[in-house]
Amino acid sequence: MSALQVISHMYQALKSSHELSKSSAMGLYKGENFFYGGYQFMYLFPRRLDWHPFASFWFQVKKTFFFSKALKLIFNFIFKNYLCAAAGVFVFMLLDFIDIFLFKLYF
C-alpha cells in the first residue's frame, strides 16, 4: 500500500466521521469531537464524554470562541489539503528516519 493510498484512506475516514458528526443530534452522544467542527480525536477521549470526569472541562473549552475558531481553521487547513497532509506525513517519516539513523549511529 503506497503512501498516497494511506493518505487517501485517512482523508476518507476523516471525511466520513465529519459527515457522521454533522448528522448526529448535538454531537454529545458521539464522543471525541473536541470542537464544533466535529473532527475526531479518536484515541484521546472515550466514546461517551457525558460520563467522563473531564467532560465539563472539555465542553467549556470547546465553547470558547478562540479555541473553537482557531482549531477549526487549523484543522480545516490541514485535513482539506492533500498536499499539506502529504507534506506532513513526509516530514514525519523523514524525522523518524533521521532519529532512527542517528540512534543507530551513535548508540
C-alpha positions as CSV (number, residue, x, y, z in Angstrom):
1,M,0.0,0.0,0.0
2,S,1.6,3.2,-1.1
3,A,1.8,6.4,1.0
4,L,-0.8,8.2,-1.3
5,Q,-3.3,5.4,-0.7
6,V,-2.7,5.6,3.1
7,I,-3.3,9.3,3.0
8,S,-6.4,8.9,0.8
9,H,-7.8,6.3,3.2
10,M,-7.1,8.6,6.2
11,Y,-8.8,11.5,4.4
12,Q,-11.9,9.4,3.6
13,A,-12.1,8.2,7.2
14,L,-11.9,11.8,8.4
15,K,-14.5,13.0,5.9
16,S,-16.9,10.2,6.8
17,S,-16.5,10.8,10.5
18,H,-17.1,14.5,9.9
19,E,-20.3,13.7,8.0
20,L,-21.5,11.5,10.8
21,S,-20.8,14.1,13.4
22,K,-22.8,16.7,11.4
23,S,-25.7,14.3,11.1
24,S,-25.7,13.4,14.8
25,A,-28.1,15.3,17.0
26,M,-26.0,17.6,19.2
27,G,-22.7,15.8,18.8
28,L,-22.8,14.8,22.5
29,Y,-23.6,11.1,22.2
30,K,-20.8,10.6,19.8
31,G,-17.7,11.4,21.9
32,E,-14.3,12.6,20.7
33,N,-15.5,15.7,19.0
34,F,-13.4,18.4,20.6
35,F,-15.0,21.4,19.0
36,Y,-18.0,22.2,16.8
37,G,-16.3,21.2,13.6
38,G,-16.7,17.6,14.6
39,Y,-13.2,16.4,13.7
40,Q,-12.3,13.3,15.7
41,F,-9.6,12.8,18.2
42,M,-10.1,9.1,18.1
43,Y,-7.6,7.9,20.7
44,L,-7.5,10.8,23.2
45,F,-11.0,10.7,24.5
46,P,-13.5,8.0,25.4
47,R,-16.6,7.3,23.3
48,R,-19.0,8.8,25.7
49,L,-18.0,12.2,27.1
50,D,-21.0,12.8,29.2
51,W,-19.8,10.5,32.0
52,H,-16.1,11.4,31.7
53,P,-14.7,13.3,34.7
54,F,-13.2,15.9,32.4
55,A,-16.3,16.3,30.3
56,S,-17.4,19.6,31.7
57,F,-13.9,21.0,31.3
58,W,-13.7,19.9,27.6
59,F,-17.2,21.3,26.9
60,Q,-16.2,24.6,28.5
61,V,-13.0,24.7,26.4
62,K,-14.8,23.9,23.1
63,K,-17.4,26.6,23.8
64,T,-14.8,29.3,24.0
65,F,-14.6,31.4,20.8
66,F,-10.8,31.3,20.4
67,F,-10.3,27.6,20.7
68,S,-13.2,26.6,18.5
69,K,-12.4,29.1,15.8
70,A,-8.7,28.7,15.8
71,L,-8.7,24.9,15.9
72,K,-11.4,24.7,13.2
73,L,-9.3,26.9,10.9
74,I,-6.1,24.9,11.6
75,F,-7.7,21.5,11.1
76,N,-9.7,22.7,8.0
77,F,-6.4,23.8,6.5
78,I,-4.6,20.5,7.4
79,F,-7.3,17.9,6.6
80,K,-8.7,19.6,3.5
81,N,-5.4,19.9,1.6
82,Y,-3.9,16.8,0.2
83,L,-0.5,18.4,-0.4
84,C,-0.4,19.7,3.2
85,A,-1.2,16.2,4.5
86,A,1.3,14.6,2.3
87,A,4.0,17.0,3.3
88,G,3.2,16.5,6.9
89,V,3.4,12.7,6.5
90,F,6.7,13.0,4.6
91,V,8.2,15.3,7.2
92,F,7.2,13.0,10.0
93,M,8.6,10.0,8.2
94,L,11.8,11.9,7.5
95,L,12.2,13.0,11.1
96,D,11.5,9.4,12.2
97,F,14.2,8.1,9.8
98,I,16.7,10.6,10.9
99,D,16.0,9.8,14.6
100,I,16.4,6.1,14.0
101,F,19.6,6.6,11.9
102,L,21.2,8.8,14.5
103,F,20.2,6.5,17.3
104,K,21.8,3.5,15.4
105,L,24.8,5.6,14.5
106,Y,25.6,6.9,18.0
107,F,24.4,4.2,20.3
